[in-house]
Amino acid sequence: MTQKCEFNFPADLLICPICATELTHTHCDGCQNEYFILADIPCVFPSGLQQKVLWEHQMAMMAAQGGEALASLDNMLQGYDVSALTRDRLEIAYAAMAQSLKSIMTLLEEGGLRAKRDARFDQAEIDNPTEYYHHILRDWAWDNEKSQYFETHANDANLQRVLAVWQNPKPGKMLVLGAGAGRLSWDLHTHLDAPLTLASDINPFLLASAQRLIQERRAISLPELYTYPQIGYSFAKSWNMVPPTDEHTARKRWFALGSDVWNMPLKEASMDTIVTSWLLDVTGGDVKDLISVIAYLLKPGGRWINTGPLLYSRNLSFDKKYSAEEIIDFACMAGFDVQMQSVDEIAHMVSPLNARFHHEQIFSFNAYKQPEPQALPKPSNTPQWLTPGWLVMHHLPIPQITFECERGHEFITRVLELVDGQRSLYLISQLVQSSLPEGVDAKEAVVAVFGQILEGMARSAP
Ligand SMILES: C[S@@+](CC[C@H](N)C(=O)[O-])C[C@H]1O[C@@H](n2cnc3c(N)ncnc32)[C@H](O)[C@@H]1O
């Protein structure tokens, strides 16, 4: 049996994402699921130890691909017709790639992972933990050099952009979802003197880097390498990233958490502030569902602070590539009052080693979670009645009103019987799914039932 290990995490917040039992250590006493620790960070995913197996598989893949790339460079260096200048370039690239691979592997190994292939993941499409490699450099390295694009530096500009929409900030218990390498979470935490900040992410490399710099207060050396030449720029550099200053031991109130935004292991209504920075458009999921997650975790009267672009991934279907107006509308339906908004155009990911960078439009806002639910409208031909929040936002409770309709069909009767003022459309769909023929999507069917009932009631309204 796996040994139980205590989590180094604030009390009364963590729960098992499967059975919601309170968690203080790596074993869930409710459903017996096992969780694990990476570099002293609790890693609490519904798949339990399988997540560790996946990360170790990802490490093995990285080691294999890195080894192949190094062997290929070595092969090039063996050529008799390689000029001295070309040789210099290849040798610099070899050294940078070798250092990068070693730094990543050492960081993860010291965190408790071992590169290990697992045949179960061989056919699966898996992420590469180095996808956000340059975010670590942006967070902790590039500010060491003056940039012509920022008055102070990129991270300060990100912090100021958030503060501009969040006046008189009182962060309380603050959760940063998809916190990446942790810089914004740390800057907000120290700038606002937050009593508690949780920086959660799904990527082991980013989590371990943030933890190493912030909690362990140990430096990280990571090289940056460009394979295309740029005139007047060196194409490789090794950055030494040092821990941020921590005059008031603020790190004792800052914690990293390995978790998936879609299955957060935190208690309902446990957070005063939730920050999403460059997250809405990259999760691959539906922003409406992410708003429901945020609303669920926030206390009544809590705040959701968002900043980032709306550059959804190519694979997301068009109907889910919501505009800024749609997102604000969803937030209002979910009980938020959006109090301040801003749109900025900024230089993004500007490396001192790169002539190229992104120009991005950033949408920031501050939304207040209203303590009281909104009043219900009367039947009418208005959007408030025909597409109410609970029909659009599938996690909101369906109100216990009298739904007037013919109940001839067994499915309609069953759906309406399940309305208790608490259950959401999402939950009811899950409860009726097994009664439907294979291939029929319960959520679509339940949405259609309520949509038609509301239309019918609007038609017969006085
Ligand atoms: C574009 S980066 C932004 C990082 C950081 N918030 C920032 O502003 O630089 C997106 C982050 O979201 C994380 N992420 C994506 N999907 C996630 C999920 N399902 N659960 C938790 N984190 C996720 C990624 O690992 C990555 O760190």
The ligand as a Gaussian input file, in Angstrom:
#p B3LYP/6-31G(d) Opt

LIG

0 1
 C       -1.089000      30.880000     -21.598000
 S       -0.587000      30.177000     -20.093000
 C       -0.820000      31.514000     -18.959000
 C       -0.004000      31.374000     -17.731000
 C       -0.132000      32.522000     -16.741000
 N       -1.467000      32.604000     -16.192000
 C        0.242000      33.827000     -17.408000
 O       -0.554000      34.753000     -17.362000
 O        1.337000      33.906000     -17.938000
 C       -1.941000      29.113000     -19.714000
 C       -1.719000      28.309000     -18.440000
 O       -2.902000      27.585000     -18.160000
 C       -2.556000      26.290000     -17.756000
 N       -3.705000      25.401000     -18.038000
 C       -4.252000      25.107000     -19.240000
 N       -5.265000      24.236000     -19.105000
 C       -5.364000      23.983000     -17.772000
 C       -6.214000      23.152000     -16.998000
 N       -7.166000      22.395000     -17.562000
 N       -6.039000      23.131000     -15.663000
 C       -5.070000      23.884000     -15.074000
 N       -4.231000      24.681000     -15.751000
 C       -4.373000      24.737000     -17.091000
 C       -1.319000      25.959000     -18.576000
 O       -0.568000      24.909000     -18.015000
 C       -0.592000      27.289000     -18.560000
 O        0.241000      27.419000     -17.457000

